[in-house]
Amino acid sequence: MRLGYLYSRYPVISQTFCDAEMLALERLGLDLTIGSIHSPLTSLRHEHISSLRAPIHYAPPQEILRVSEKKAKIAGRWPRNLVERHDERYGPAVKAEQRARNALYFADFFARNGVDHVHVHFANRAAHTAVFLKEISGIPFSVTAHGQDFMKDLGSDDLLREICAAAEFVAAETDYSRELLCQRCPDSAAKIHRVYNGIDLERFPTPALATMNHAPRIISVGRLVEFKGFEHLIDACAELARRGFDFNCDIIGDGPLRDMLRLKVNSLNLSSRINLLGSLSQGAVLEKLQTADTFALASVTDAEGASDVFPTVIVEAMASARPVVSTRLAGIPELVIDGETGLLVSPADTAALTEALQKLLCDRELRVRYGCAGRARIEQHFRIEHTVAPLLKLFQDAASTPRNIVRSVRLAGLQPTGSGTAAKISAGDTEHNAMFQSTAIAYLIDRWPDNDLPLLERELGQMKQHHVPIIPFVCELDSGHRFTHAMEEIAPSLEFLPDAMVIEAEWRANSGLAQSLEEDRAQRLDRAPSAIFLRQARFALVLRRLLRDKKVSHVHATSSRALVCALMLKDLLNVTVSATIERRPPLPRAWIEVALPQCVGGRVHDRKLLEAEHGSFVLDKTGRFHLTGHTKFWRQWAELLLGWSCRGQESKACAERAKQVE
């Protein structure tokens, strides 16, 4: 079974349970395909994200999805009845058309990748999208419901009941949330199962006991929102200070209440004791836990009824053998045993919270006992290997239902491609099939649409007609450009890089490689301008994994800017490179003259660039090669690309053999 995961937004720094679950499934041998409708809101990443084998695939911009919607309506694939029914029943706030557009895209994406079943975390927007995905593609789905998602965010119990009815099963992260779901969705109660979130203890080695060569340190972690109760924690700290206790408190996290909480800390003269540290990576959080004496989370229910249900940070604190002070709220008592692994008080009871913190601050032996008991409880009940087992069984049971067996057999006959619209090689051409069944050509497009590339859409169409296995990658969409009919025809075939936040995250996560690229540029006499270089280098680090996963052997840069990126990919992936140099390139001529010999060929507008006969370069616009209509030229160009791709495949094979010899 190939399993898909669909998120509304991924990764989210506070949702480490999603990361742990997918990593555990991959260790068990499952092949995952991960889709995210939206890009993350921050470039900060936890270190363990890099261990995921499956790449994260993001939906293209809404402008492109709207083009696909128009085509789907013409082709009869648009779920019109479902959209109209949801609009009428649930109102415009549920954004049924947008859900359907996203579902249409991911239905094709998951089907191309042979996904048999899709799992969704959170019973809200992504789960709603999965209802449309199932309607369009027939791919079954399941949901893990958490708490705030269905209690507040979704905004409709009727829609919640429809989601649960359409799902193969629903996992609830606590007994508390399962009971709530069963009350709201009684007809689906039989398929709602409690499945705890777990933790990978490999990242939490046997912790050292906190030392006492410093003032006792309290730590709290969470988004700076009302239901995390940080106001009450600050008030408790103020009372402890008034009582003369020496302590420090670190609050890790960011959110809309940051400025208000900082003002509160200052007004209570606690800035020397309470540190608002902002968001930190998982590694930094774990280091802070190791040096803390007590973990506190003063969870409450906010004005709109939202609350914590099963805070992962408490699991992490217990895994770090730290005693916990928290509240008797939702699923927290299923995790923290009052008087054994920590102390629980009533939500919003600042006086009781103060007493609990004081009790632990005054008794090191009690802190050690509670901390050790907490670690033992995590080892016994909340290891990811234990908690993922019932989820895996639910996946297997869902796959074994008769309707899903039939569907899996049907999907097994499909041949997924690297891109939904990458041109396929003629089935009758067995020689080409054998040569290119495991390789593709990347068409690298710096910006699209682009007035400097007026014939690009025609070129892409011609390559498809000539059965060249191209994957067109667009680094940046020009959303202010009005689409022509030709652009709308080609738009669904383009692969768009994710937004700037994802690109920046990749750059930060690969700082060593980024530094190497910068040092290489610094050593060259003819350098690309710094602004162009830094932009293209960021694209290169994102494309590096995409091209490797799609088995690309040759990269064609459609402009001089794209060539800056392509030459980095040449070094990173050992692919061959060709280029089209536009009529008025923004790169210095000296740089272009140095760059072209690194290509196996391409097209140029400037006759003088041909004089050195760099590889198989041809003149881009002459009477002999009239690009607006000359069929012979496109056939010759297709043959050149295929030949370069073959050379690239051989080059990569040689590199692999060299590695084996080394």
Summary of the structure (lengths in Angstrom):
residues: 662
radius of gyration: 28.2
end to end distance: 36.4
largest distance: 90.6
contacts: 2278
relative contact order: 0.08
helix: 52%
strand: 15%
